[in-house]
Amino acid sequence: QQPVQSPQAVILREGEDAVINCSSSKALYSVHWYRQKHGEAPVFLMILLKGGEQKGHEKISASFNEKKQQSSLYLTASQLSYSGTYFCGTEVRMGQNFVFGPGTRLSVLP
Amino acid sequence: NAGVTQTPKFQVLKTGQSMTLQCAQDMNHNSMYWYRQDPGMGLRLIYYSASEGTTDKGEVPNGYNVSRLNKREFSLRLESAAPSQTSVYFCASSLRMGVGRGYTFGSGTRLTVV
């Protein structure tokens, strides 16, 4: 039931763009995105509910394609501060079966 | 600042010892959670409390017990620690399960069992 994230890791130069994908074998009610810096707690970025909406948070946005049971996180013009591990979390039904993906490690180099 | 507070931040136990991890939130959230994080394993749910007075098992509950003391506090107890319980433990809270709000995490407890 754990969602699959791809890629597992990505290395960028400052200013480059990246896309992180999260997919599930089950129909989804919601998708969460979190960022965790090394040695720190995960921090909530955004949540997407079924309906295919796209949300934004600074230069980070995400989409949710409920037909494909997939969400994508878009990082535009990446900054050094974007480095960390990004986790998606998926919920099959409202309030049920919430589970985190394994994470995608993002490294932004100067 | 409002948030989730966990204590202790670090702990070393000997195999067989017991301990309780404390968690408190001051955001008036209804739901609280305990996760463990191991390298390459992501975050795995140990126990959760959907609301005050209720607790339920998550994905990896064996070897743990929890108590939802009141709306603010949710503790995790290891009765007889084992080396396999060496991990980073995070407490989290949310307004209410399934209402479209994210989780707020505490800073974590780094537990080593020798």
Backbone of each chain as ProteinMPNN parsed JSONL, in Angstrom:
{"seq_chain_A": "QQPVQSPQAVILREGEDAVINCSSSKALYSVHWYRQKHGEAPVFLMILLKGGEQKGHEKISASFNEKKQQSSLYLTASQLSYSGTYFCGTEVRMGQNFVFGPGTRLSVLP", "coords_chain_A": {"N_chain_A": [[0.808, -1.205, 0.0], [2.134, 1.111, 0.296], [2.961, 4.147, -1.292], [4.708, 4.674, -4.399], [7.677, 6.38, -5.055], [9.397, 8.43, -7.372], [12.158, 10.137, -8.887], [14.48, 8.097, -6.914], [16.546, 9.563, -5.975], [17.925, 12.793, -6.688], [20.102, 15.104, -8.22], [20.748, 18.475, -8.483], [21.684, 21.585, -10.057], [21.812, 24.871, -8.741], [19.014, 26.798, -9.621], [18.024, 25.089, -11.525], [15.287, 22.946, -12.63], [13.056, 20.513, -11.173], [11.218, 17.43, -11.015], [9.228, 15.451, -8.975], [7.751, 12.368, -8.547], [4.829, 10.621, -7.385], [3.162, 7.704, -6.935], [0.336, 5.491, -6.789], [-1.138, 2.261, -6.296], [-3.712, 2.177, -5.683], [-6.929, 3.823, -5.715], [-7.012, 7.211, -4.849], [-7.725, 9.455, -2.141], [-6.487, 11.698, -1.112], [-3.366, 13.476, -1.369], [-0.417, 14.162, 0.308], [2.413, 16.362, 0.644], [5.693, 16.555, 1.917], [8.687, 18.014, 3.236], [11.869, 17.115, 4.378], [14.632, 18.15, 6.055], [18.058, 17.281, 6.631], [18.477, 15.646, 9.667], [16.346, 16.909, 10.824], [12.817, 17.468, 11.518], [10.076, 16.312, 9.457], [8.452, 18.659, 7.312], [5.37, 20.046, 6.552], [4.253, 20.645, 3.255], [2.162, 20.846, 1.267], [-1.244, 19.873, 0.532], [-3.217, 17.845, -1.55], [-6.399, 17.3, -2.746], [-8.655, 14.871, -4.132], [-9.623, 15.526, -7.472], [-8.008, 16.682, -9.21], [-6.678, 19.101, -8.842], [-4.273, 21.739, -8.842], [-1.676, 22.927, -6.806], [0.201, 25.568, -5.247], [3.265, 26.574, -3.701], [5.295, 28.934, -2.841], [7.954, 28.597, -5.012], [7.334, 26.04, -5.476], [5.195, 23.634, -6.616], [2.342, 21.476, -7.087], [0.616, 18.734, -8.627], [-2.316, 16.687, -9.02], [-3.397, 13.806, -10.301], [-6.097, 12.088, -10.328], [-7.155, 10.028, -11.818], [-4.997, 8.644, -12.773], [-3.941, 8.005, -10.414], [-1.806, 9.433, -9.305], [0.597, 11.803, -8.221], [2.464, 14.765, -8.776], [5.311, 16.622, -7.861], [6.542, 19.798, -8.379], [9.491, 21.538, -8.652], [10.694, 24.631, -9.129], [13.255, 26.562, -10.574], [15.347, 25.898, -8.674], [16.569, 26.322, -5.319], [19.311, 26.491, -2.982], [18.263, 25.978, -0.495], [16.282, 24.174, -0.984], [17.183, 21.634, -0.784], [16.967, 18.345, 0.525], [14.943, 15.627, 1.797], [12.108, 14.542, 0.134], [8.879, 13.639, 0.874], [5.993, 11.929, -0.128], [2.636, 11.45, 0.957], [-0.08, 9.322, 1.115], [-3.617, 8.95, 1.023], [-6.228, 6.739, 1.152], [-8.963, 6.697, 1.686], [-11.027, 9.211, 3.144], [-9.586, 10.105, 6.051], [-8.485, 7.604, 6.441], [-6.086, 4.933, 6.252], [-3.643, 6.317, 5.78], [-0.447, 6.67, 4.426], [3.089, 7.008, 4.187], [5.347, 7.614, 1.458], [8.561, 6.264, 0.359], [10.373, 8.312, 0.054], [12.237, 10.905, -1.657], [15.439, 11.887, -2.301], [16.733, 15.034, -2.576], [19.276, 16.981, -3.848], [20.67, 20.101, -4.028], [23.081, 21.824, -5.689], [25.621, 24.41, -5.578]], "CA_chain_A": [[0.0, 0.0, 0.0], [3.011, 2.282, 0.297], [3.115, 4.721, -2.625], [6.024, 4.606, -5.017], [8.205, 7.682, -5.426], [10.494, 8.422, -8.322], [13.26, 9.205, -8.697], [14.896, 7.894, -5.521], [17.444, 10.673, -5.643], [18.212, 13.681, -7.809], [21.078, 16.158, -7.94], [20.518, 19.63, -9.342], [22.407, 22.831, -9.848], [20.938, 25.984, -8.394], [18.312, 27.37, -10.751], [17.415, 24.057, -12.359], [13.968, 22.473, -12.235], [12.946, 19.082, -10.879], [9.89, 16.869, -10.811], [9.199, 14.235, -8.158], [6.477, 11.699, -8.752], [4.305, 9.752, -6.338], [2.07, 6.948, -7.544], [-0.271, 4.469, -5.95], [-1.91, 1.23, -7.0], [-5.113, 2.313, -5.261], [-7.543, 5.133, -5.897], [-6.606, 8.075, -3.742], [-8.558, 10.574, -1.703], [-5.631, 12.867, -0.958], [-1.911, 13.32, -1.391], [0.34, 15.168, 1.054], [3.841, 16.483, 0.359], [6.5, 17.035, 3.035], [10.136, 18.096, 3.032], [12.633, 16.88, 5.598], [16.067, 18.435, 5.974], [18.857, 16.314, 7.385], [18.483, 15.817, 11.112], [15.196, 17.686, 11.278], [11.507, 16.84, 11.351], [9.387, 16.636, 8.199], [7.64, 19.875, 7.317], [4.261, 19.971, 5.604], [4.291, 21.59, 2.141], [0.831, 21.055, 0.728], [-2.11, 18.72, 0.401], [-4.087, 17.884, -2.713], [-7.549, 16.403, -2.642], [-9.059, 14.365, -5.445], [-10.256, 16.567, -8.253], [-7.037, 17.103, -10.21], [-6.253, 20.481, -8.667], [-2.854, 22.025, -8.688], [-1.444, 23.908, -5.754], [1.538, 26.151, -5.259], [3.852, 27.011, -2.435], [6.486, 29.622, -3.333], [8.26, 28.084, -6.345], [7.059, 24.622, -5.447], [3.786, 23.377, -6.888], [2.052, 20.051, -7.241], [-0.615, 18.358, -9.294], [-2.867, 15.4, -8.588], [-4.201, 13.179, -11.339], [-6.748, 10.979, -9.621], [-7.386, 8.906, -12.739], [-3.742, 7.896, -12.825], [-3.513, 7.782, -9.027], [-0.445, 9.937, -9.293], [0.828, 13.212, -7.947], [3.808, 15.229, -9.121], [5.775, 17.834, -7.183], [7.379, 20.567, -9.293], [10.382, 22.516, -8.012], [11.118, 25.517, -10.201], [14.395, 27.433, -10.257], [15.68, 25.399, -7.336], [17.486, 27.061, -4.456], [20.068, 25.622, -2.074], [17.396, 25.632, 0.628], [15.352, 23.112, -1.364], [17.803, 20.327, -0.516], [16.337, 17.56, 1.586], [14.203, 14.471, 1.328], [10.708, 14.854, -0.082], [7.986, 12.5, 1.074], [4.566, 12.047, -0.347], [1.811, 10.622, 1.824], [-1.346, 9.118, 0.415], [-4.789, 8.562, 1.813], [-7.152, 6.049, 0.255], [-10.281, 7.247, 2.005], [-10.936, 10.298, 4.086], [-9.28, 9.688, 7.407], [-8.107, 6.196, 6.542], [-4.987, 4.324, 5.504], [-2.626, 7.267, 5.357], [0.867, 6.056, 4.443], [4.125, 7.781, 3.538], [6.243, 6.996, 0.51], [9.922, 6.062, 0.858], [11.137, 9.545, -0.019], [13.152, 11.253, -2.756], [16.486, 12.774, -1.794], [17.066, 16.1, -3.519], [20.471, 17.755, -3.491], [20.881, 21.257, -4.888], [24.473, 22.261, -5.575], [25.833, 25.798, -6.061]], "C_chain_A": [[0.847, 1.263, 0.0], [3.111, 2.842, -1.117], [4.56, 4.617, -3.098], [6.455, 6.01, -5.396], [9.336, 7.504, -6.419], [10.863, 9.858, -8.677], [13.562, 8.999, -7.209], [15.773, 9.045, -5.055], [17.68, 11.508, -6.894], [19.179, 14.756, -7.337], [20.878, 17.269, -8.962], [21.55, 20.703, -9.093], [21.389, 23.899, -9.495], [20.306, 26.564, -9.655], [17.652, 26.353, -11.667], [16.064, 23.617, -11.783], [14.007, 20.97, -11.958], [11.484, 18.694, -10.727], [10.028, 15.578, -10.013], [7.802, 13.638, -8.272], [6.129, 10.771, -7.6], [3.116, 9.013, -6.939], [1.605, 5.833, -6.625], [-1.016, 3.469, -6.809], [-3.393, 1.328, -6.657], [-5.62, 3.71, -5.575], [-7.296, 5.967, -4.644], [-7.642, 9.152, -3.436], [-7.714, 11.832, -1.594], [-4.163, 12.473, -1.072], [-1.299, 14.481, -0.61], [1.768, 15.199, 0.512], [4.545, 17.138, 1.543], [7.964, 17.112, 2.604], [10.823, 17.91, 4.381], [14.113, 17.178, 5.333], [16.804, 17.506, 6.919], [18.855, 16.645, 8.879], [17.314, 16.59, 11.671], [13.901, 16.901, 11.065], [10.94, 17.156, 9.975], [8.516, 17.878, 8.378], [6.6, 19.775, 6.208], [4.401, 21.045, 4.533], [2.891, 21.891, 1.629], [0.069, 19.745, 0.69], [-2.979, 18.914, -0.827], [-5.195, 16.847, -2.52], [-7.983, 15.977, -4.035], [-9.883, 15.425, -6.157], [-9.287, 17.143, -9.255], [-6.533, 18.509, -10.036], [-4.743, 20.582, -8.562], [-2.698, 23.106, -7.643], [-0.031, 24.432, -5.842], [1.957, 26.607, -3.895], [5.193, 27.607, -2.796], [6.758, 29.13, -4.746], [8.061, 26.585, -6.413], [5.56, 24.428, -5.65], [3.595, 21.882, -7.081], [0.738, 19.869, -7.965], [-1.044, 16.98, -8.815], [-3.772, 14.89, -9.679], [-4.848, 11.945, -10.727], [-7.024, 9.794, -10.523], [-6.151, 8.02, -12.825], [-3.236, 7.539, -11.429], [-2.078, 8.247, -8.83], [-0.431, 11.42, -8.963], [2.259, 13.549, -8.321], [4.103, 16.526, -8.386], [6.775, 18.52, -8.094], [8.187, 21.589, -8.499], [11.014, 23.346, -9.121], [12.251, 26.408, -9.726], [14.913, 27.128, -8.847], [16.731, 26.256, -6.626], [18.203, 26.064, -3.548], [19.189, 25.124, -0.934], [16.397, 24.531, 0.291], [15.924, 21.717, -1.08], [17.126, 19.643, 0.657], [15.679, 16.333, 0.978], [12.725, 14.827, 1.266], [9.889, 13.569, 0.03], [6.593, 12.846, 0.584], [3.862, 11.137, 0.654], [0.459, 10.505, 1.161], [-2.415, 8.573, 1.346], [-5.804, 7.956, 0.857], [-8.58, 6.55, 0.454], [-10.092, 8.329, 3.045], [-10.72, 9.753, 5.486], [-8.801, 8.266, 7.56], [-6.854, 5.886, 5.731], [-3.974, 5.335, 4.976], [-1.262, 6.614, 5.483], [1.852, 6.918, 3.668], [4.878, 6.951, 2.51], [7.646, 6.917, 1.069], [10.805, 7.291, 0.792], [12.003, 9.661, -1.262], [14.16, 12.244, -2.216], [16.88, 13.759, -2.88], [18.273, 16.857, -3.007], [20.627, 18.877, -4.503], [22.287, 21.783, -4.631], [24.632, 23.676, -6.117], [26.264, 25.805, -7.516]], "O_chain_A": [[0.344, 2.355, -0.263], [3.328, 2.079, -2.058], [5.493, 4.49, -2.304], [5.681, 6.756, -5.997], [10.127, 6.565, -6.329], [9.984, 10.715, -8.76], [12.966, 9.652, -6.352], [15.739, 9.443, -3.89], [17.641, 10.999, -8.014], [19.089, 15.25, -6.213], [20.844, 17.017, -10.166], [22.207, 20.729, -8.052], [20.232, 23.827, -9.911], [20.997, 26.792, -10.648], [16.813, 26.711, -12.494], [15.745, 23.877, -10.623], [14.881, 20.256, -12.449], [10.635, 19.508, -10.365], [10.847, 14.72, -10.341], [6.8, 14.335, -8.11], [7.003, 10.215, -6.934], [2.165, 9.643, -7.402], [2.361, 5.308, -5.807], [-1.468, 3.787, -7.909], [-4.225, 0.651, -7.26], [-4.842, 4.658, -5.687], [-7.368, 5.465, -3.523], [-8.323, 9.675, -4.318], [-8.173, 12.919, -1.945], [-3.783, 11.315, -0.897], [-1.631, 15.642, -0.847], [2.27, 14.203, -0.01], [4.073, 18.131, 2.097], [8.413, 16.373, 1.727], [10.406, 18.478, 5.39], [14.752, 16.538, 4.497], [16.233, 17.007, 7.889], [19.182, 17.758, 9.293], [17.285, 16.899, 12.862], [13.908, 15.808, 10.499], [11.297, 18.176, 9.385], [7.931, 18.11, 9.436], [6.926, 19.457, 5.064], [4.637, 22.213, 4.844], [2.482, 23.05, 1.564], [0.643, 18.662, 0.798], [-3.424, 20.027, -1.11], [-4.947, 15.69, -2.181], [-7.697, 16.668, -5.013], [-10.708, 16.117, -5.561], [-9.661, 17.99, -10.066], [-6.001, 19.083, -10.986], [-4.05, 19.619, -8.233], [-3.467, 24.065, -7.59], [0.835, 23.802, -6.449], [1.141, 26.974, -3.05], [6.147, 26.866, -3.036], [5.882, 29.231, -5.605], [8.572, 25.931, -7.322], [4.753, 25.005, -4.921], [4.557, 21.126, -7.22], [-0.14, 20.732, -7.924], [-0.246, 16.212, -8.277], [-4.814, 15.486, -9.953], [-4.223, 10.89, -10.622], [-7.118, 8.664, -10.043], [-6.255, 6.799, -12.936], [-2.224, 6.854, -11.284], [-1.25, 7.538, -8.26], [-1.312, 12.181, -9.363], [3.158, 12.717, -8.196], [3.255, 17.414, -8.299], [7.745, 17.903, -8.535], [7.627, 22.403, -7.765], [11.77, 22.833, -9.945], [12.214, 26.942, -8.618], [14.912, 27.984, -7.963], [17.635, 26.822, -7.241], [17.751, 24.932, -3.373], [19.344, 23.998, -0.463], [15.732, 24.006, 1.185], [15.193, 20.729, -1.136], [16.764, 20.278, 1.647], [15.844, 16.043, -0.207], [12.161, 15.349, 2.228], [10.17, 12.565, -0.624], [6.08, 13.932, 0.854], [4.443, 10.165, 1.134], [-0.088, 11.502, 0.69], [-2.145, 7.848, 2.305], [-6.194, 8.583, -0.128], [-9.305, 6.791, -0.511], [-9.085, 8.345, 3.752], [-11.559, 9.036, 6.03], [-8.713, 7.759, 8.678], [-6.597, 6.482, 4.685], [-3.503, 5.212, 3.845], [-0.941, 6.058, 6.533], [1.514, 7.488, 2.63], [5.032, 5.74, 2.666], [7.907, 7.448, 2.149], [11.872, 7.321, 1.404], [12.441, 8.666, -1.838], [13.793, 13.313, -1.729], [17.306, 13.367, -3.966], [18.29, 17.32, -1.866], [20.708, 18.625, -5.706], [22.638, 22.14, -3.506], [23.884, 24.1, -6.998], [26.486, 26.871, -8.089]]}, "seq_chain_B": "NAGVTQTPKFQVLKTGQSMTLQCAQDMNHNSMYWYRQDPGMGLRLIYYSASEGTTDKGEVPNGYNVSRLNKREFSLRLESAAPSQTSVYFCASSLRMGVGRGYTFGSGTRLTVV", "coords_chain_B": {"N_chain_B": [[6.435, 29.35, 20.635], [3.708, 27.907, 18.861], [3.175, 24.384, 18.525], [4.506, 21.024, 18.251], [5.827, 19.271, 20.884], [8.433, 17.21, 21.844], [9.858, 14.94, 24.165], [12.389, 12.747, 25.54], [15.083, 14.329, 23.62], [17.236, 12.797, 22.906], [18.206, 9.436, 23.637], [19.681, 6.673, 25.243], [19.335, 3.302, 25.67], [19.562, 0.225, 27.491], [19.239, -3.138, 26.394], [16.12, -4.502, 27.176], [15.413, -2.609, 29.034], [12.954, -0.135, 30.003], [11.038, 2.649, 28.773], [9.432, 5.851, 28.403], [8.27, 7.892, 25.854], [7.525, 11.235, 25.532], [4.96, 13.403, 24.33], [3.546, 16.465, 23.373], [1.076, 18.737, 22.237], [0.106, 22.042, 21.314], [-1.834, 23.097, 19.688], [-4.487, 22.653, 19.637], [-5.23, 20.362, 18.301], [-6.993, 17.448, 17.201], [-6.168, 14.875, 16.453], [-3.472, 12.595, 16.883], [-0.184, 11.171, 16.429], [2.272, 8.524, 16.331], [5.35, 7.958, 14.843], [7.984, 5.971, 13.458], [11.261, 6.317, 12.129], [13.45, 4.887, 9.971], [16.57, 4.386, 8.3], [16.16, 4.5, 4.814], [13.62, 3.49, 5.006], [11.572, 5.211, 5.209], [8.788, 6.831, 6.814], [7.108, 5.181, 9.291], [4.032, 4.232, 10.641], [3.316, 3.846, 14.03], [1.42, 3.904, 16.223], [-1.756, 5.536, 16.52], [-3.96, 8.218, 17.459], [-7.077, 9.038, 16.933], [-8.842, 10.763, 18.135], [-9.329, 12.326, 21.351], [-9.276, 9.899, 23.864], [-9.3, 7.685, 22.256], [-7.336, 5.121, 20.746], [-5.339, 3.535, 18.241], [-3.819, 0.799, 16.473], [-1.021, 1.101, 14.288], [1.033, 0.558, 11.463], [3.335, -0.744, 12.495], [3.101, -1.819, 15.337], [4.074, -3.627, 17.266], [5.679, -4.264, 20.335], [5.322, -1.835, 21.46], [3.401, 0.538, 23.388], [0.716, 2.878, 23.859], [-0.556, 5.955, 25.231], [-3.212, 8.13, 25.343], [-3.277, 10.796, 27.018], [-4.674, 13.149, 27.461], [-6.286, 15.748, 25.559], [-4.076, 17.146, 24.641], [-1.759, 15.572, 25.044], [0.204, 12.717, 24.168], [1.586, 9.729, 24.684], [4.31, 7.425, 24.193], [5.257, 4.16, 24.907], [7.93, 1.989, 25.557], [8.142, -1.146, 26.586], [10.009, -3.241, 26.994], [12.883, -2.736, 25.826], [14.395, -3.377, 22.642], [17.213, -4.017, 20.461], [16.286, -3.74, 17.818], [14.539, -1.695, 17.978], [15.924, 0.6, 17.859], [15.971, 3.743, 16.545], [14.645, 6.739, 14.972], [12.195, 8.571, 16.475], [9.143, 10.1, 15.796], [6.653, 12.295, 16.831], [3.457, 13.397, 15.817], [0.826, 15.676, 14.898], [-2.538, 16.447, 13.89], [-5.273, 18.471, 12.717], [-7.71, 17.075, 12.428], [-8.305, 13.739, 11.509], [-8.44, 13.2, 8.074], [-9.502, 15.651, 7.232], [-8.307, 17.227, 5.372], [-6.036, 18.653, 6.122], [-2.579, 19.212, 6.876], [0.05, 17.371, 8.585], [1.671, 18.215, 11.655], [4.879, 17.948, 12.813], [6.843, 16.836, 15.642], [10.184, 17.501, 16.917], [11.565, 15.16, 17.135], [12.862, 12.09, 18.603], [15.849, 10.589, 19.209], [16.628, 7.387, 19.522], [18.671, 4.922, 20.883], [19.261, 1.544, 21.273], [21.133, -0.617, 23.111]], "CA_chain_B": [[5.728, 29.106, 19.388], [2.818, 26.754, 18.859], [3.768, 23.261, 17.831], [4.556, 19.723, 18.892], [7.03, 19.151, 21.706], [8.786, 15.836, 22.221], [10.97, 14.715, 25.09], [13.621, 13.509, 25.38], [15.581, 14.433, 22.25], [18.156, 11.682, 22.718], [18.139, 8.458, 24.709], [20.351, 5.389, 25.055], [18.793, 2.29, 26.582], [20.081, -1.132, 27.413], [18.222, -4.122, 26.041], [15.273, -4.909, 28.288], [14.946, -1.461, 29.802], [11.724, 0.478, 29.529], [11.019, 4.105, 28.789], [8.259, 6.502, 27.816], [8.501, 9.096, 25.072], [6.426, 12.165, 25.777], [4.604, 14.297, 23.231], [2.473, 17.387, 23.693], [0.815, 19.754, 21.204], [-0.706, 23.159, 21.824], [-2.553, 23.642, 18.538], [-5.873, 22.203, 19.764], [-5.481, 19.31, 17.333], [-7.709, 16.292, 17.719], [-5.521, 13.609, 16.115], [-2.041, 12.538, 17.163], [0.431, 9.994, 15.804], [3.674, 8.19, 16.57], [6.03, 7.34, 13.718], [9.415, 5.716, 13.558], [11.933, 6.51, 10.86], [14.694, 4.139, 9.828], [17.192, 4.675, 6.997], [15.623, 3.794, 3.658], [12.285, 2.916, 5.267], [10.559, 6.253, 5.3], [8.095, 7.01, 8.089], [6.138, 4.111, 9.511], [3.115, 4.557, 11.727], [3.317, 2.887, 15.126], [0.084, 4.031, 16.796], [-2.361, 6.844, 16.363], [-5.143, 8.529, 18.263], [-7.928, 9.891, 16.09], [-9.404, 11.79, 19.013], [-9.1, 12.043, 22.763], [-9.98, 8.728, 24.36], [-9.185, 6.55, 21.331], [-6.031, 4.81, 20.179], [-5.382, 2.41, 17.319], [-2.53, 0.342, 15.976], [-0.618, 1.44, 12.942], [1.703, -0.469, 10.674], [4.364, -1.464, 13.245], [2.82, -1.586, 16.75], [4.621, -4.621, 18.186], [6.713, -3.799, 21.244], [4.987, -0.471, 21.907], [2.072, 0.877, 23.892], [0.506, 4.323, 23.861], [-1.6, 6.51, 26.094], [-3.663, 9.495, 25.038], [-3.512, 11.257, 28.376], [-5.701, 14.187, 27.311], [-6.275, 16.202, 24.173], [-2.766, 17.677, 24.312], [-0.614, 14.692, 25.268], [0.14, 11.365, 23.618], [2.875, 9.146, 25.035], [4.675, 6.134, 23.602], [6.037, 3.41, 25.881], [8.631, 0.766, 25.2], [8.151, -1.918, 27.833], [11.258, -3.995, 27.087], [13.531, -2.277, 24.601], [15.213, -4.296, 21.861], [18.036, -3.293, 19.482], [15.501, -3.447, 16.612], [13.78, -0.464, 18.212], [16.808, 1.739, 17.599], [15.316, 4.485, 15.473], [14.232, 8.1, 15.297], [10.755, 8.562, 16.709], [8.482, 11.388, 15.616], [5.255, 12.489, 17.17], [2.826, 14.356, 14.918], [-0.581, 15.938, 15.181], [-3.303, 17.092, 12.826], [-6.537, 19.012, 13.212], [-8.585, 15.904, 12.529], [-7.999, 12.839, 10.41], [-9.248, 13.248, 6.87], [-10.153, 16.93, 6.927], [-7.565, 17.992, 4.385], [-4.972, 19.465, 6.706], [-1.345, 18.459, 7.006], [0.545, 16.978, 9.899], [2.766, 18.959, 12.249], [5.752, 16.99, 13.488], [7.791, 17.25, 16.652], [11.575, 17.498, 16.459], [12.081, 13.799, 17.108], [13.656, 11.476, 19.665], [16.807, 9.635, 18.658], [16.752, 6.327, 20.507], [19.6, 3.84, 20.606], [19.15, 0.432, 22.221], [22.385, -1.385, 23.005]], "C_chain_B": [[4.87, 27.861, 19.494], [3.482, 25.609, 18.114], [3.661, 21.982, 18.622], [5.893, 19.582, 19.619], [7.248, 17.709, 22.118], [9.931, 15.85, 23.214], [11.135, 13.231, 25.343], [14.018, 13.62, 23.911], [16.529, 13.278, 21.921], [18.018, 10.725, 23.905], [18.907, 7.213, 24.309], [19.808, 4.437, 26.107], [19.57, 0.994, 26.448], [18.933, -2.072, 27.069], [17.457, -4.546, 27.287], [14.772, -3.763, 29.149], [13.655, -0.906, 29.207], [11.86, 1.985, 29.566], [9.743, 4.604, 28.123], [8.707, 7.754, 27.094], [7.267, 9.981, 25.231], [6.211, 13.069, 24.565], [3.442, 15.182, 23.663], [2.33, 18.401, 22.566], [-0.103, 20.821, 21.789], [-1.464, 23.842, 20.703], [-4.033, 23.255, 18.55], [-6.232, 21.165, 18.686], [-6.17, 18.123, 17.994], [-6.931, 14.989, 17.546], [-4.023, 13.697, 16.361], [-1.488, 11.19, 16.731], [1.854, 9.789, 16.343], [4.219, 7.441, 15.363], [7.458, 6.973, 14.136], [10.024, 5.839, 12.167], [13.275, 5.805, 10.889], [15.259, 4.41, 8.442], [16.589, 3.833, 5.877], [14.219, 3.248, 3.825], [11.207, 3.979, 5.32], [9.979, 6.352, 6.703], [7.031, 5.94, 8.229], [5.333, 4.384, 10.766], [3.112, 3.46, 12.779], [1.91, 2.8, 15.733], [-0.444, 5.412, 16.459], [-3.573, 6.972, 17.269], [-5.983, 9.509, 17.453], [-8.543, 11.035, 16.9], [-9.136, 11.388, 20.451], [-9.923, 10.84, 23.195], [-9.911, 7.522, 23.449], [-7.738, 6.376, 20.898], [-6.167, 3.587, 19.281], [-3.987, 2.07, 16.843], [-2.293, 0.829, 14.559], [0.048, 0.262, 12.272], [2.654, -1.336, 11.492], [4.19, -1.305, 14.754], [3.519, -2.518, 17.743], [5.767, -4.054, 19.016], [6.454, -2.416, 21.821], [3.593, -0.424, 22.513], [1.956, 2.389, 23.911], [-0.584, 4.687, 24.866], [-1.933, 7.906, 25.603], [-4.145, 10.067, 26.367], [-4.632, 12.301, 28.43], [-5.601, 14.678, 25.881], [-4.87, 16.632, 23.737], [-1.666, 16.625, 24.259], [-0.849, 13.267, 24.79], [1.515, 10.741, 23.839], [3.053, 7.768, 24.402], [5.588, 5.407, 24.581], [6.647, 2.168, 25.25], [8.792, -0.027, 26.488], [9.467, -2.665, 28.053], [12.03, -3.742, 25.796], [14.414, -3.358, 23.974], [16.044, -3.495, 20.865], [17.284, -2.941, 18.207], [14.659, -2.185, 16.76], [14.667, 0.783, 18.163], [16.279, 2.468, 16.369], [15.178, 5.952, 15.884], [12.706, 8.09, 15.376], [10.195, 9.977, 16.59], [7.041, 11.298, 16.083], [4.703, 13.527, 16.198], [1.387, 14.569, 15.349], [-1.229, 16.567, 13.963], [-4.648, 17.527, 13.394], [-7.54, 17.88, 13.439], [-8.284, 15.032, 11.328], [-8.978, 13.037, 9.264], [-9.888, 14.576, 6.543], [-9.322, 17.804, 6.001], [-6.543, 18.943, 4.959], [-3.732, 18.596, 6.887], [-1.01, 18.127, 8.447], [1.632, 17.951, 10.354], [3.588, 17.985, 13.084], [6.543, 17.653, 14.617], [9.205, 17.077, 16.123], [12.232, 16.129, 16.522], [12.842, 13.388, 18.35], [14.553, 10.432, 19.016], [17.129, 8.605, 19.72], [17.722, 5.259, 20.016], [19.442, 2.786, 21.689], [20.368, -0.464, 22.036], [22.269, -2.713, 23.771]], "O_chain_B": [[5.252, 26.881, 20.135], [4.257, 25.83, 17.185], [2.845, 21.857, 19.536], [6.957, 19.758, 19.025], [6.356, 17.067, 22.672], [10.852, 16.661, 23.118], [10.143, 12.502, 25.363], [13.346, 13.055, 23.048], [16.602, 12.841, 20.773], [17.749, 11.148, 25.03], [18.801, 6.748, 23.174], [19.824, 4.743, 27.299], [20.162, 0.714, 25.405], [17.783, -1.813, 27.424], [18.045, -4.899, 28.31], [13.817, -3.924, 29.908], [13.317, -1.179, 28.055], [12.689, 2.532, 30.294], [9.075, 3.88, 27.386], [9.433, 8.578, 27.65], [6.13, 9.533, 25.085], [7.157, 13.445, 23.873], [2.472, 14.703, 24.25], [3.323, 18.868, 22.007], [-0.958, 20.547, 22.63], [-1.71, 25.046, 20.765], [-4.748, 23.505, 17.58], [-7.371, 21.097, 18.223], [-5.965, 17.834, 19.172], [-7.018, 14.098, 18.391], [-3.388, 14.716, 16.091], [-2.212, 10.196, 16.67], [2.534, 10.732, 16.747], [3.653, 6.443, 14.916], [8.044, 7.579, 15.033], [9.391, 5.511, 11.164], [14.126, 6.093, 11.73], [14.498, 4.641, 7.502], [16.515, 2.608, 5.978], [13.678, 2.62, 2.915], [10.029, 3.652, 5.465], [10.639, 5.983, 7.674], [6.153, 5.813, 7.376], [5.88, 4.721, 11.816], [2.928, 2.285, 12.461], [1.298, 1.732, 15.745], [0.314, 6.332, 16.153], [-4.125, 5.991, 17.766], [-5.624, 10.678, 17.314], [-8.734, 12.138, 16.388], [-8.762, 10.249, 20.732], [-11.122, 10.769, 22.926], [-10.399, 6.449, 23.803], [-7.009, 7.349, 20.707], [-6.999, 2.713, 19.525], [-3.094, 2.917, 16.809], [-3.213, 0.952, 13.751], [-0.329, -0.89, 12.489], [2.778, -2.532, 11.226], [5.052, -0.709, 15.4], [3.552, -2.228, 18.938], [6.699, -3.45, 18.485], [7.267, -1.888, 22.579], [2.727, -1.237, 22.192], [2.959, 3.1, 23.972], [-1.398, 3.861, 25.279], [-1.054, 8.757, 25.464], [-5.284, 9.843, 26.779], [-5.437, 12.307, 29.361], [-4.895, 14.077, 25.071], [-4.522, 16.487, 22.565], [-0.718, 16.78, 23.489], [-1.922, 12.691, 24.97], [2.5, 11.18, 23.244], [2.089, 7.055, 24.12], [6.583, 5.97, 25.036], [5.995, 1.415, 24.526], [9.517, 0.397, 27.388], [9.978, -2.712, 29.173], [11.851, -4.446, 24.803], [15.076, -4.134, 24.664], [15.635, -2.406, 20.46], [17.607, -1.94, 17.567], [14.129, -1.668, 15.777], [14.195, 1.894, 18.403], [16.155, 1.885, 15.291], [15.545, 6.344, 16.992], [12.026, 7.65, 14.45], [10.702, 10.919, 17.198], [6.318, 10.353, 15.768], [5.423, 14.444, 15.801], [0.807, 13.754, 16.066], [-0.555, 17.148, 13.113], [-5.1, 17.016, 14.418], [-8.133, 17.758, 14.511], [-8.032, 15.545, 10.237], [-10.193, 13.041, 9.462], [-10.742, 14.639, 5.658], [-9.6, 18.995, 5.857], [-6.218, 19.95, 4.33], [-3.837, 17.378, 7.035], [-1.689, 18.542, 9.386], [2.414, 18.447, 9.543], [3.058, 17.288, 13.949], [6.867, 18.839, 14.568], [9.406, 16.572, 15.019], [13.341, 15.953, 16.018], [13.396, 14.225, 19.061], [14.076, 9.508, 18.357], [17.815, 8.9, 20.699], [17.614, 4.762, 18.895], [19.483, 3.096, 22.88], [20.606, -0.999, 20.953], [23.219, -3.495, 23.799]]}, "name": "protein", "num_of_chains": 2, "seq": "QQPVQSPQAVILREGEDAVINCSSSKALYSVHWYRQKHGEAPVFLMILLKGGEQKGHEKISASFNEKKQQSSLYLTASQLSYSGTYFCGTEVRMGQNFVFGPGTRLSVLPNAGVTQTPKFQVLKTGQSMTLQCAQDMNHNSMYWYRQDPGMGLRLIYYSASEGTTDKGEVPNGYNVSRLNKREFSLRLESAAPSQTSVYFCASSLRMGVGRGYTFGSGTRLTVV"}
